[in-house]
């Protein structure tokens, strides 16, 4: 498929979007097919290594629909490296889109126990979106809380294995935002707040206090 190897990034972007939408709409029928394994997956894996970050994002989103059917060696080689880089991005659009699918990703990666191997990276990303200044990102964090709690709560007792010792700043600085309060003011307050132990049960309580009704659980 020449479109995915085109030198024009706009054309490659269109190709990556086409792949994602096609896999999204047909992944059940495609599972186990030669066409998926020998034609589509190699092309999408090539896009996972594209120089343009949004093409890599489209490729990761494409594979998210069929993760549980893929070979673990292929996932480790082609999917996990670009995924981990996306989890570290501070670009708002990328964080929004990754926050939508993080629960789906860890759920499907359970098939190969990769959720456990990369638990530190997933939990660190989730910690960040729980207290993000963007309401849509916090909405996505609240939506994914049941899945994250179910999958990762057993690892909380081993906090020494995780970055930051499972500490994060509480959400009160964001739940108390009013129309007259700037985020710069709130972020300056964050600098003086003491970090607290990260706990999924506590998150249910914190989300319930958020002023956004879509975040309240």
Secondary structure, 3 states (H helix, E strand, C coil): CHHHHCCCHHHHHHHHHHHHHHHHHHHHHHCCCHHHHHHHHHHHHHHHCCCCHHHHHHHHHHHCCCHHHCCHHHHHHHHHHHHHHHHCCCCHHHHHHHHHHHHHHHHHHHHHCHHHHCHHHHHHHHHHHHCCCCHHHHHHHHHHHHHHHHHHHHHHHHHHHCHHHHEECCCHHHHCCCCCCCHHHHHHHHCCCCCEECCHHHHHHHHHCCCCCCCCC
